[in-house]
Amino acid sequence: MSARKLVTRLLSPNSVVILSGKHLPLGREISNQLGGYSQISVYDSYRNLETEQFPQVIIHLLGFSPASLSETVSHTSQLYDLLNLAYQNNAHLVVVVSNHDTPLKSTALLLVKQFSKNYHLKYTVLEISPQDPLDSAASAVIRKFIPSHTPEKSKPGLGKIKLKKQSFFKILSLKVHGVINKTNLPRLVVPVWVKILVLLIMVPWIVSLILALAFYLSVSCTLSSLERGNFSRTKSCLSFSVSTVRLMKKTLSLSYGSGRLLLSRGYPVQESYSAVLRASEVVSHFTSASDSLSRIWLSVFGAPGNTLDLGMVNSSLTDLNDSVSYLQADLKQLYQASPQPAQVMSDMADLSQNIRKTSSKIQSLLPDLPKFIPESGKQVNYLFLIMDNTEIMPGGGVVDSVALVTLEKGKITEARIMTTKETDSLLKGEVEPPLSFVKATGRNRWYLKDVSWNVDFQETARRAAWFIEKELASPVDVVVGINLNTFKKILGIGGPLQHPGIASPLSTENFITSYLENVQTDPQGTETFISSMLKSMEDYLGELDRPNFNRLLFLLASEFESGQIMIAPVTFSSPALTQSGWSGGVLSSECRSQLDCVLDIFFPVLSNISRNKLDPFITRRTKISTEFTGSKINSSYEIDLNYHPSSQVMSPPDYKNYFRAYFPQETQILQVSLNKQLLSRTDYSVASDRGLKLLSLPVSVPASGGGLLEILTSRVIVSPGPFRYQLLIPGQPGTVPSIVEVNVIYPQNWVSTVYSSPQIASQGLLRYNTHQIGSIHIDVDFFIP
């Protein structure tokens, strides 16, 4: 009995086979051989099945494509889906793996084995060498559910045409003797109908190629225009993207296989069409939300007549959040359908996530907005702390200047800008500083200039308000902290700013150098450099056009989100603001999983105690290694500070810093060393602060040298079953972006699922490497066999 007849006894009529990796060479060969069975339908995904269709066989190809991070990280999700599908439909699961030992293979086999222990699963694991002939490898796979299967022999006329050896030598002999020449060769005459046929075949392909290129360029145009705040151009680019992919869909039927042009670039046609169509809707709502938020700005800083409509703002943000959530779902489908997702789509996914997170926070703050911008006769007094991060402090830098702004009926009625040198000269008596400040600096007097010593900005706000009330007899309701990095970024939006005390206009490129040069050449005038710049900012911001104004709103939202700008009410409360993290402080992360959570935090804090503006010449690199060993977490932390002073300084001073680091309360500090020298217990202090373990010590870095600080810790955890590990690394305001490397090491028989892609993912190791601007969150789910 032939295999074609026997299969009817093994599989039911109209049988369904799901074949993952159908686009791979082995997958195509399996599909071709199964094509000889009329009663078998082959699908590449269960999502393509009709309502009444159920799979009898599921073939999962694993490890036959080039090694990639996305395959290593996300394979567990796909395999879990197929395992559940096989269990629910009592289907035969055939897992085909390479005979090479890889972390992906080990993890997959472990998952299948563990699943089969808990559920009744009919499965087969088949190892195949990638060097085996495709036809024999495909036949071996099919025989696992059709034992008598034999591949059909190639039909006559379809194989390669071979010349007999004697024919070759005969032709060569004729050529040598001059028998064959151009005049003897027959002239190839192509009929007109063949030319027309070739043209008809090629034209759709050429059109598809042009459309694929146009789609790629239009998507890139969309992102770049959105980042520049040009919403009208963003809409035009998106509209063009929708049109090109719509035409691409129509040309697929005319040019077989042309869809692979987009697929090869990471843009599956149908999924790309859905994503860009949804993105155009998001941009429309984003424009409305931006218009609504700009009215908040105009109601305060604009001309009379601009009123605040919170209902309209809330409605526009709701529409935006809904459309972004749908876009994220479409982008997820696009990611799953693409063998190699395009970087542009990954950027769009990150951007949509940031938009949704920020807009959700703004929406949660709307009920409290009348407290900050009252429309009644009540006054609200704002204190802006302008921090000089060339002398870094926990809050962002020493306080150089302050701005006092009074709002009444939603409008600015009074504004004053003063230096802290002026305000501190009005202080009567002496103020005792915190003990940690005295211990670190040796100074026994406390001024407004030093008020950002505390890591909790809410406490800094209360102390700053107290100083202003004592020095200027002015009440303070809300305190805002902002450092020079933000002003530097603002100059990148509106262009150079003419500073009254400097000949050359201030720009992003020369802002810090101009400031430091002013410090050296005019020590008495440095106190007014920043305050003079602030006075010039009002006209500067008022001249921004609409695209640049949109970019300013983006920047301010980003600065709040990254902790570079902080706001804290003093005379009233705003729980939503505290929950958003925009009010500063040391916040421990909350569990974001239904699993048990192991929460971890590492918050390094630098404080420049040398009274020199040296921080622009300091670079920092952090390396964290966390290893799970049974019921313990052993961690090592390396903070490498490098000091490269300006060449214009003849005898640069040492960089003196007071280093603090926060850990979970139950952490044990095992060892601390500086420049490979083990420190004694008297060289550093360990205390409890805000429910966390605090390590403090002075660190001095010589000019053109470095300071390597190493910390070893241990911590006991309870993990009887699956759990989520959450690591939070908060960013310090005012610091420049630094490189942070995180290694998460765990037993090789554990199974991990990650929620942010690491740079390296192997059995027992996850490695992340990023530039830290704001807080870093790393979430990993661990399943212990």
NUVOZA-587123 format. One record per residue (C-alpha): x, y negated, z negated. Coordinates in steps of 0.2 Angstrom, whole numbers. Layout:
residues N
> x:y:z
> X:Y:Z
...
This chain:
residues 785
> x:y:z
> 0:0:0
> 7:-17:5
> 11:-31:-8
> -2:-41:1
> -16:-29:-3
> -9:-24:-20
> -10:-42:-26
> -29:-41:-26
> -28:-28:-40
> -16:-39:-50
> -23:-56:-48
> -42:-61:-47
> -48:-68:-30
> -44:-87:-28
> -30:-85:-41
> -21:-101:-47
> -3:-102:-50
> 5:-117:-58
> 23:-120:-53
> 33:-134:-62
> 48:-140:-52
> 39:-137:-36
> 50:-150:-28
> 66:-141:-32
> 74:-129:-19
> 69:-114:-29
> 52:-120:-32
> 49:-123:-13
> 55:-106:-9
> 43:-98:-22
> 29:-109:-15
> 33:-103:3
> 33:-85:-2
> 17:-86:-12
> 10:-95:3
> 8:-78:11
> -5:-73:-1
> -22:-81:5
> -30:-78:-12
> -17:-88:-22
> -17:-107:-24
> -1:-115:-30
> -1:-132:-40
> 13:-142:-47
> 3:-148:-62
> -13:-143:-71
> -19:-160:-70
> -23:-157:-51
> -34:-142:-55
> -53:-143:-52
> -65:-142:-66
> -69:-123:-63
> -51:-118:-60
> -40:-109:-73
> -22:-104:-71
> -18:-85:-71
> 1:-88:-70
> 12:-102:-75
> 30:-103:-68
> 41:-115:-77
> 58:-119:-69
> 71:-125:-82
> 89:-131:-79
> 89:-131:-60
> 90:-149:-57
> 105:-161:-60
> 107:-163:-79
> 99:-179:-84
> 95:-188:-101
> 76:-189:-97
> 76:-170:-94
> 85:-166:-110
> 75:-178:-121
> 57:-175:-114
> 57:-157:-110
> 49:-152:-127
> 33:-161:-122
> 31:-153:-105
> 35:-136:-112
> 23:-138:-127
> 9:-142:-114
> 13:-127:-104
> 13:-116:-119
> -4:-122:-125
> -11:-120:-107
> -5:-102:-106
> -12:-98:-123
> -29:-106:-120
> -31:-98:-103
> -22:-81:-107
> -11:-84:-93
> 6:-76:-90
> 20:-88:-93
> 36:-85:-83
> 50:-96:-89
> 64:-96:-77
> 81:-102:-84
> 99:-104:-77
> 111:-91:-83
> 122:-105:-89
> 121:-109:-108
> 115:-127:-110
> 107:-136:-125
> 91:-138:-114
> 90:-119:-112
> 93:-115:-130
> 80:-127:-136
> 67:-121:-123
> 70:-102:-128
> 68:-107:-146
> 52:-116:-143
> 45:-101:-134
> 50:-89:-147
> 43:-99:-161
> 27:-102:-152
> 25:-83:-148
> 26:-80:-167
> 12:-90:-171
> 0:-87:-156
> -3:-73:-144
> 7:-77:-129
> 10:-67:-114
> 27:-73:-107
> 43:-67:-98
> 60:-75:-98
> 70:-73:-82
> 88:-79:-80
> 94:-83:-63
> 111:-89:-57
> 110:-105:-47
> 122:-97:-34
> 110:-83:-30
> 101:-84:-13
> 85:-93:-14
> 74:-80:-6
> 80:-66:-17
> 79:-77:-33
> 61:-82:-28
> 57:-64:-25
> 63:-59:-42
> 52:-73:-50
> 37:-67:-41
> 40:-49:-45
> 37:-53:-63
> 18:-54:-59
> 17:-45:-42
> 29:-30:-45
> 28:-24:-27
> 32:-41:-19
> 44:-42:-4
> 47:-58:6
> 42:-58:24
> 55:-57:36
> 59:-72:47
> 49:-72:63
> 58:-70:79
> 64:-86:87
> 65:-95:70
> 82:-90:65
> 99:-98:70
> 104:-95:88
> 121:-87:89
> 133:-87:104
> 142:-71:108
> 161:-72:106
> 164:-67:124
> 152:-81:130
> 162:-93:120
> 179:-87:128
> 171:-87:145
> 165:-105:143
> 182:-110:137
> 191:-101:151
> 180:-110:164
> 183:-126:156
> 202:-123:156
> 202:-119:175
> 192:-135:178
> 176:-125:183
> 165:-135:170
> 165:-154:173
> 153:-168:172
> 147:-165:190
> 144:-146:186
> 134:-149:170
> 115:-151:172
> 108:-168:168
> 96:-168:154
> 79:-176:160
> 67:-180:145
> 49:-181:151
> 40:-197:147
> 27:-188:137
> 41:-181:125
> 47:-199:123
> 30:-205:119
> 28:-191:106
> 44:-195:98
> 40:-213:97
> 23:-209:89
> 32:-198:76
> 45:-211:72
> 35:-227:71
> 25:-222:55
> 41:-217:47
> 49:-233:52
> 34:-242:45
> 35:-232:29
> 53:-236:27
> 50:-255:29
> 35:-253:17
> 45:-244:4
> 59:-257:4
> 45:-271:3
> 37:-263:-12
> 54:-261:-21
> 58:-280:-18
> 41:-286:-23
> 41:-276:-39
> 58:-284:-43
> 51:-301:-38
> 37:-298:-50
> 48:-295:-65
> 60:-310:-61
> 46:-322:-59
> 37:-317:-75
> 53:-319:-85
> 55:-337:-77
> 38:-341:-82
> 32:-344:-64
> 15:-335:-65
> 9:-341:-48
> 24:-333:-40
> 21:-317:-51
> 4:-315:-45
> 9:-317:-27
> 23:-304:-29
> 11:-292:-37
> -2:-295:-24
> 11:-291:-11
> 16:-275:-20
> -2:-269:-20
> -4:-272:-2
> 12:-263:3
> 8:-248:-8
> -10:-247:-1
> -3:-247:17
> 10:-234:12
> -5:-223:6
> -13:-225:23
> 3:-220:33
> 6:-204:23
> -6:-195:34
> 3:-201:50
> 21:-198:44
> 22:-181:34
> 34:-182:20
> 36:-201:21
> 30:-202:3
> 46:-195:-3
> 54:-212:2
> 45:-220:-13
> 47:-204:-23
> 66:-204:-21
> 67:-222:-28
> 56:-217:-43
> 39:-223:-36
> 26:-209:-33
> 14:-217:-21
> -3:-214:-31
> 4:-218:-48
> 14:-233:-42
> -2:-240:-34
> -12:-238:-50
> 2:-246:-60
> 4:-261:-49
> -15:-263:-48
> -16:-263:-67
> -1:-275:-68
> -9:-288:-58
> -24:-287:-70
> -11:-289:-85
> -3:-304:-77
> -20:-312:-75
> -24:-310:-93
> -7:-315:-98
> -9:-331:-89
> -25:-335:-98
> -17:-330:-115
> -3:-342:-111
> -15:-356:-107
> -24:-353:-123
> -8:-353:-133
> -1:-369:-124
> -17:-377:-131
> -11:-374:-148
> 5:-383:-144
> -4:-397:-136
> -16:-399:-150
> -1:-403:-161
> 11:-412:-150
> 0:-417:-135
> -10:-433:-132
> -27:-435:-142
> -41:-425:-135
> -33:-408:-135
> -43:-398:-147
> -40:-380:-154
> -52:-367:-149
> -47:-351:-159
> -62:-341:-151
> -55:-343:-134
> -37:-339:-140
> -43:-323:-148
> -54:-318:-133
> -39:-320:-121
> -27:-310:-132
> -40:-296:-134
> -41:-295:-115
> -22:-295:-114
> -20:-281:-126
> -33:-270:-118
> -26:-272:-101
> -8:-269:-107
> -13:-253:-116
> -21:-247:-99
> -5:-252:-90
> 6:-242:-103
> -5:-227:-99
> -2:-229:-80
> 16:-232:-83
> 17:-216:-93
> 9:-206:-79
> 21:-214:-67
> 36:-209:-78
> 29:-191:-79
> 26:-189:-60
> 43:-196:-55
> 58:-185:-55
> 70:-200:-58
> 60:-215:-65
> 66:-232:-57
> 74:-244:-68
> 62:-258:-63
> 48:-247:-70
> 57:-244:-86
> 60:-263:-88
> 41:-265:-85
> 37:-253:-98
> 49:-262:-111
> 41:-279:-106
> 23:-272:-108
> 28:-265:-125
> 35:-282:-131
> 20:-291:-124
> 8:-280:-133
> 17:-280:-150
> 19:-299:-150
> 2:-303:-144
> -5:-292:-157
> 4:-301:-171
> -1:-318:-165
> -19:-311:-164
> -18:-305:-182
> -12:-323:-188
> -27:-332:-180
> -38:-331:-195
> -24:-340:-205
> -20:-353:-192
> -31:-367:-199
> -20:-366:-215
> -5:-370:-204
> -14:-383:-192
> -29:-390:-202
> -42:-399:-192
> -50:-407:-207
> -43:-422:-217
> -30:-411:-227
> -12:-413:-224
> 1:-400:-221
> 19:-404:-224
> 32:-394:-215
> 51:-393:-219
> 62:-387:-205
> 79:-381:-211
> 92:-383:-197
> 105:-370:-200
> 123:-370:-194
> 127:-352:-190
> 146:-357:-186
> 146:-355:-205
> 135:-339:-207
> 124:-336:-222
> 111:-323:-225
> 97:-335:-219
> 106:-340:-203
> 119:-352:-209
> 123:-366:-220
> 109:-379:-220
> 115:-394:-210
> 100:-405:-207
> 82:-405:-212
> 66:-411:-203
> 51:-416:-213
> 35:-416:-202
> 17:-420:-208
> 2:-414:-200
> -15:-421:-202
> -31:-417:-193
> -20:-405:-182
> -9:-420:-176
> 9:-425:-182
> 7:-441:-192
> 25:-443:-199
> 42:-435:-195
> 59:-438:-203
> 76:-431:-199
> 90:-431:-212
> 107:-422:-215
> 109:-412:-231
> 123:-423:-235
> 111:-437:-237
> 98:-427:-246
> 110:-419:-258
> 117:-436:-263
> 100:-440:-270
> 100:-425:-282
> 100:-431:-300
> 109:-419:-312
> 116:-402:-308
> 108:-386:-302
> 115:-369:-308
> 117:-357:-293
> 113:-339:-293
> 126:-328:-301
> 131:-319:-285
> 135:-336:-277
> 146:-340:-292
> 155:-323:-291
> 158:-324:-272
> 162:-343:-270
> 168:-348:-288
> 157:-364:-286
> 146:-369:-301
> 135:-381:-292
> 120:-378:-281
> 114:-389:-267
> 101:-388:-253
> 115:-385:-241
> 119:-368:-249
> 100:-363:-251
> 101:-350:-237
> 112:-339:-248
> 97:-327:-252
> 93:-313:-240
> 74:-316:-243
> 69:-331:-233
> 53:-333:-243
> 63:-335:-258
> 74:-347:-249
> 59:-357:-243
> 53:-359:-261
> 70:-365:-267
> 72:-377:-252
> 55:-384:-256
> 60:-387:-274
> 76:-397:-268
> 66:-408:-257
> 53:-412:-270
> 67:-416:-282
> 78:-426:-270
> 65:-435:-259
> 49:-433:-270
> 41:-425:-254
> 29:-411:-256
> 32:-396:-245
> 19:-383:-239
> 27:-373:-226
> 46:-370:-223
> 53:-365:-206
> 71:-359:-203
> 80:-361:-187
> 98:-359:-182
> 109:-367:-168
> 108:-351:-157
> 90:-355:-154
> 94:-373:-148
> 107:-366:-137
> 95:-355:-129
> 82:-369:-126
> 96:-378:-116
> 96:-363:-105
> 78:-367:-100
> 77:-386:-98
> 95:-389:-92
> 108:-400:-100
> 103:-413:-114
> 111:-430:-115
> 118:-431:-133
> 120:-450:-139
> 137:-446:-147
> 145:-436:-133
> 150:-441:-115
> 146:-424:-107
> 128:-417:-107
> 125:-403:-119
> 122:-386:-110
> 121:-368:-115
> 139:-365:-110
> 147:-380:-119
> 135:-382:-134
> 146:-373:-147
> 162:-379:-141
> 156:-397:-140
> 150:-396:-158
> 166:-388:-164
> 176:-402:-155
> 166:-415:-163
> 169:-407:-180
> 188:-408:-177
> 189:-426:-169
> 176:-434:-180
> 174:-426:-197
> 163:-440:-204
> 151:-439:-189
> 148:-421:-188
> 134:-423:-201
> 124:-432:-188
> 128:-422:-173
> 114:-410:-175
> 102:-423:-182
> 105:-434:-167
> 102:-419:-155
> 85:-416:-164
> 80:-434:-161
> 84:-432:-142
> 74:-415:-141
> 57:-423:-142
> 58:-432:-125
> 68:-417:-118
> 54:-404:-122
> 41:-416:-116
> 48:-417:-98
> 47:-398:-96
> 37:-392:-81
> 24:-378:-83
> 35:-363:-78
> 49:-369:-90
> 36:-373:-103
> 30:-355:-102
> 48:-349:-104
> 49:-360:-120
> 34:-351:-127
> 42:-334:-122
> 58:-339:-131
> 50:-345:-147
> 40:-329:-148
> 56:-319:-145
> 65:-329:-158
> 51:-325:-171
> 51:-307:-166
> 70:-305:-168
> 71:-315:-184
> 80:-330:-177
> 66:-341:-182
> 57:-338:-199
> 42:-347:-206
> 36:-345:-224
> 21:-354:-233
> 25:-361:-250
> 8:-367:-257
> -3:-354:-249
> -2:-336:-244
> -3:-327:-227
> -3:-308:-229
> -3:-306:-210
> 12:-317:-208
> 21:-307:-221
> 16:-291:-212
> 22:-297:-195
> 40:-299:-202
> 41:-317:-196
> 43:-324:-213
> 60:-315:-216
> 65:-305:-230
> 71:-287:-233
> 56:-276:-227
> 57:-257:-229
> 49:-248:-214
> 32:-239:-217
> 29:-221:-211
> 23:-221:-193
> 19:-203:-192
> 7:-190:-198
> 22:-180:-203
> 31:-182:-219
> 44:-197:-217
> 62:-199:-223
> 64:-218:-223
> 82:-225:-221
> 88:-242:-220
> 105:-250:-218
> 105:-269:-218
> 123:-277:-218
> 124:-296:-222
> 138:-307:-219
> 141:-324:-229
> 155:-335:-224
> 163:-342:-240
> 179:-350:-232
> 170:-367:-229
> 176:-366:-211
> 167:-365:-195
> 175:-349:-190
> 160:-337:-186
> 160:-341:-167
> 177:-332:-167
> 171:-317:-176
> 166:-301:-167
> 158:-286:-176
> 156:-268:-171
> 146:-256:-182
> 146:-237:-181
> 134:-226:-191
> 135:-207:-193
> 120:-198:-202
> 121:-180:-204
> 108:-168:-211
> 115:-154:-221
> 101:-144:-230
> 93:-155:-243
> 105:-169:-241
> 109:-184:-229
> 127:-188:-229
> 131:-205:-220
> 146:-215:-215
> 146:-233:-210
> 160:-242:-201
> 159:-261:-200
> 174:-268:-189
> 177:-287:-190
> 189:-294:-178
> 195:-312:-179
> 201:-322:-163
> 203:-340:-168
> 204:-354:-155
> 221:-357:-147
> 219:-375:-151
> 221:-372:-169
> 240:-372:-174
> 238:-363:-191
> 221:-355:-192
> 215:-350:-209
> 209:-333:-215
> 191:-328:-213
> 184:-325:-230
> 167:-316:-231
> 156:-310:-244
> 149:-293:-238
> 133:-286:-244
> 124:-270:-238
> 107:-263:-242
> 103:-244:-243
> 88:-234:-249
> 87:-234:-268
> 91:-216:-271
> 108:-218:-261
> 124:-213:-269
> 139:-224:-264
> 153:-211:-264
> 168:-221:-257
> 172:-238:-250
> 188:-242:-241
> 195:-258:-232
> 208:-256:-218
> 210:-238:-223
> 214:-242:-241
> 203:-234:-254
> 195:-247:-265
> 193:-244:-284
> 176:-245:-292
> 181:-263:-299
> 183:-269:-281
> 165:-269:-277
> 148:-270:-286
> 133:-259:-284
> 116:-265:-290
> 97:-264:-287
> 89:-278:-277
> 71:-278:-270
> 69:-259:-273
> 85:-255:-263
> 103:-251:-267
> 114:-266:-265
> 133:-265:-261
> 143:-281:-263
> 162:-285:-260
> 173:-299:-253
> 181:-295:-236
> 196:-306:-230
> 201:-305:-212
> 218:-313:-206
> 219:-323:-190
> 221:-313:-175
> 218:-297:-185
> 204:-286:-191
> 195:-280:-206
> 188:-262:-205
> 176:-258:-219
> 171:-240:-222
> 157:-233:-233
> 152:-215:-237
> 135:-211:-245
> 125:-196:-249
> 106:-194:-252
> 95:-180:-258
> 79:-177:-247
> 65:-165:-248
> 60:-157:-231
> 51:-141:-233
> 43:-143:-215
> 43:-154:-200
> 47:-172:-204
> 50:-189:-196
> 67:-198:-199
> 65:-217:-197
> 81:-228:-198
> 79:-247:-199
> 94:-258:-196
> 87:-276:-198
> 96:-290:-189
> 104:-305:-198
> 98:-322:-192
> 112:-333:-184
> 123:-318:-180
> 129:-315:-162
> 123:-299:-153
> 135:-285:-159
> 137:-267:-154
> 129:-254:-165
> 132:-235:-162
> 121:-223:-172
> 125:-204:-172
> 111:-193:-179
> 118:-175:-183
> 107:-160:-187
> 108:-141:-188
> 108:-134:-170
> 93:-123:-174
> 82:-138:-177
> 71:-145:-164
> 71:-164:-161
> 59:-176:-153
> 64:-194:-150
> 54:-209:-147
> 68:-220:-140
> 80:-213:-127
> 98:-210:-134
> 113:-212:-123
> 118:-194:-128
> 106:-180:-132
> 113:-163:-135
> 110:-148:-147
> 113:-155:-164
> 117:-173:-159
> 108:-189:-154
> 119:-204:-150
> 112:-222:-148
> 123:-237:-142
> 115:-254:-141
> 118:-272:-143
> 109:-278:-159
> 99:-294:-157
> 85:-291:-169
> 80:-276:-179
> 84:-258:-173
> 71:-244:-175
> 76:-226:-173
> 62:-213:-175
> 66:-194:-173
> 54:-180:-177
> 63:-164:-183
> 55:-146:-183
> 64:-134:-194
> 62:-115:-189
